[in-house]
């Protein structure tokens, strides 16, 4: 191996920041990667779910006798077989694997079968006789506010009484003197926006395989395409009434998640129970139509934003009100509500702020977390609102933002600790690269540019269920041949967590990513990671990996130091060698170093862990929004809007993202471009449409998403702010870059044709309608005109945070 | 025992150069036969309705959706799947480029995308960006935004032309 000419690691990283192919790339490109549906076990049965044909109905009876006696059928389950409620959040334990008493949405699982093959399983479903009594469905936020319609939730309190409620969760918070803030304003503004629901559409349909080892050992193994093996493990223990140590969950490589595989699902629980009752392995793979019913996607959100501004463009106050259509279950909803109010404050210095949010239940597939979880909707509203204000004040939209940016190393008004922040640089880059100043307001009619910014978490500061334990742990084992194996429960959902982990360990140990073996996402073999959600894995598992690797390096360095007589502080690990930085010829290659370390410091096993600092704000609801760091993004979109047809074609997107530090530049840029893609889909086409509460478009053909032909060129810029707490300074990239693109599209349409579509998706019919209004001399706008009446109650009043000098404490 | 016992039918296929003679259920698609009878699970499915492109394989050199093709229809055909791209332990130029540009994130669309790309390069060794977009427009990807895939096809095309 060549010896590096660089004498110390301090002068730069060897593999962090590189462009190596991901370690899983070639297995994926050769068809070797084993996803959940690729698993085949001897005697395996096929599982299928019977789903409700009704939106809202009482379950009067289920007769499975004909199905159960069909030759080839080995097991049938109904709700009574799995009576224990569960839900991803401790405050929303409102689901059953199979419906009990009533069904809440068209597509809800009602019964499950396991049979010898697919045809038999399908025939068995047809033989199950279910009697329903239909109830009036709740199909919208307005319906949910109507006291004359029946309640969806039949949850019982401790005394067994019904505590039905349509309102799933509400929050009302007030930071500082909001009336005073508005009183100081020269001008106040108010706008209403609506963001329609949409779904993840992962290319892989959810799948799970269960295997049961009979008593006395009685062990369950479940393979599943899940983003949250740990929470699934906990849910299985609860619902199946099994000790956790008798359950092994293996998350298989996830063929697309985007948040849609972050809840425990009926098919996972039914696979497990059917394997237990039949004594045979059972596989469930959802059909594409079923994936649309499993959903947990973007909440439809109705929003009202009010702000106060000085004439010079200084923000004095903001009041933000949201109503979320949650669908039929709680899911992540209690957090989703607060996320619609949490991160507006992270990009701008908002002196006083009020937030009111409510989530209602409706008879539709349950909503949950989709890329950006609860923040793309308010970001769309806020950035379009600011674009309008910029016009009114006669200030360039970019300058209006620059005037109100949050300072790095400061607290937001709602007590979020902002550390590294490259938002100003991101804005300046896209301003320059896009030629904004020469284009905005100056392009020919029909062509326009739009601008917006965004920010996202680097991991939720708090775990989903309250505990004080670490949020991620990593173990490293080195064998006598020098082989390094990393163990982590982090699951790669395509975001590149596998490669991130091996790159970090390789960097610290002076090896190459492809030299490192990885065992991931297996509750028997790997130490905790809470899951691939909230953009937490690089920050949390990455930091745990840094610590484990440094401890391994310490062990090896101590042995090499003793062997060579070189002080530890002079040793460097690089390019597969451990050597004296002052005399690189003195050293030994990695396998030899491992040889001496195996004698002196056996066993060569280390571990590291990560827990966020205490970050939660001192108020109820203060657990949503805190993160150890925030990513920042700015984007300019240039597009053509045909005034005759309303069709929008995006020509180019410039996007700059504060990544902290790119662990792998190819992966980071891929996440940025992928986020732009998903944002454009949401901005222009993607929506769940319902006809009388029935999902109209549960297929890939009808649920339109961008193809190669709609995707524009994207120019990506990375800003590296070197976060003081991120692993090698890294922050998140999987979600944040989606946020500014949707409002930037809306703002560009205004720049192109002078109309506002305050509603996503911005389909051609809405553009044409707004142009027609414009032609009639009406307000050139399409969007909501009112919010339903709702009493949000008295706010929790929170004093502004003390602006400690975070810069002195944390800045590098 | 299945609920609708059907007599199996023998189908001869040459898959990636190997001759197979399989006794299959006549109603089964080529996708099902590849995955369940030939155990070639590299070919994926995302809809089984001809809408996503994931199951694309080459049938006698032409890219087709294996989910819309009955296996009995292609009796005697040559089938190429993702498992047949690499040869002699060497990655195919497309596969190598795929890794370099980051054209797989979750990887679930990769097999079908590679086969569509291979078909394109066989008939057009120097495709323009527009030609790549059009040739691959029937294959969906939710992760990459397609840009890295286009770059991978371009990179592989250059190398394959150089090698030819």
Interface residues (C-beta under 8 A of the other chain):
Chain A: X19 X21 X22 X24 X25 X26 X28 X29 X30 X31 X32 X33 X34 X35 X37 X38 X40 X70 X71 X72 X115 X116 X117 X119 X120 X123 X124 X200 X201 X202 X203 X204 X205 X253 X254 X255 X256 X257 X258 X287 X288 X493 X494 X495 X496 X666 X667 X669 X670 X671 X673 X674 X675 X676 X677 X678 X699 X700 X701 X705 X707 X708 X709 X711 X713 X714
Chain B: X1 X2 X3 X4 X35 X36 X39 X40 X41 X42 X43 X44 X45 X46 X47 X48 X49 X51 X52 X54 X81 X82 X83 X85 X86 X91 X94 X95 X98 X99 X100 X101 X102 X104 X105 X106 X107 X108 X109 X110 X111 X114 X132 X133 X134 X136 X137 X138 X139 X140 X141 X142 X143 X144 X145 X146 X147 X148 X149 X150
